[in-house]
Amino acid sequence: MITLDNAKHSDETIDIFLKNPIDFDNAFKRRKILLLKGIKLSLISLDDLVSLKKKAARAQDKSDPAILKMIAYRRQKE
């Protein structure tokens, strides 16, 4: 995995996986589409993001799955 950080904004990071840690075709089917200023963005589903966080096993990823699961639970209740 390669991580790209924005030097001006430390909270802006992009992770690029060199090998697919999850099944891409299935993850692509579950993706969420966000329309931002007329541009369609494909975003990974929360469930797949949790899976990726667990597989990354980096220090900053350890608490993220619990937070993401809480977000998913709240969204289901809406």
C-alpha positions, -999 to +999 in steps of 0.1 A: +000+000+000+012+035-008-001+064+012-002+099-002-005+128+022-013+164+016+015+184+032-008+214+037-037+195+052-026+165+073-062+151+074-062+147+036-047+113+028-052+088+000-042+051+003-035+032-029-034-006-027-010-023-050-028-057-046-065-061-041-070-070-004-107-075-010-126-088-041-128-057-063-157-067-084-179-073-054-167-041-037-174-022-069-210-035-069-214-023-033-198+011-038-217+043-030-220+071-057-216+107-045-223+136-068-200+165-060-202+197-081-215+177-110-188+150-108-197+114-099-174+099-073-173+062-065-167+056-028-161+023-010-190+010+011-186+013+049-185-025+053-157-028+027-139+001+043-140-017+077-126-048+061-098-028+045-090-011+078-087-045+095-064-058+068-042-027+068-035-033+105-017+000+109-018+018+143-041+045+130-065+019+116-071+000+148-098+022+162-114+031+129-135-001+124-155+005+156-162+041+147-172+031+111-195+004+125-212+030+147-217+053+117-232+024+097-256+015+126-268+052+129-274+054+092-295+022+093-317+038+120-324+069+099 
